[in-house]
Amino acid sequence: MNDENASLTARPVDCDPNADGRPRLVGYRQDEDGHWVAVLSCGHTQHLRHQPPWQSRAWVLDPDLRAAQLGRLFPCGWCAQGLAPESTEET
């Protein structure tokens, strides 16, 4: 059983995966611990951590660099597993 509901969001109105099925990065939010989370056009989310040397995503820390990433294709591990987005209530 996959119990990762905290990483799932409701499908956005502008859901628009690419022709090959890969979603696009459409927005960001921060989780309760202040970590940045990518919101994807497929309705899933993905944590974006910059933790060198294993994850080098310095662009996550800069607002202008984050904004420059919007619209790019983004591999979704949830879609690769064939999991559909589920709705979660966020406050």
ABEGO torsion letter per residue (X at the ends): XBBAAAABBBBBAABBBBAAGBBBBABBBBBAAGBBBBBBAAGBBBBBBBBOAABBBAAAABAAAAAAABGBBBBBAAAAAGBBBBBBBBX
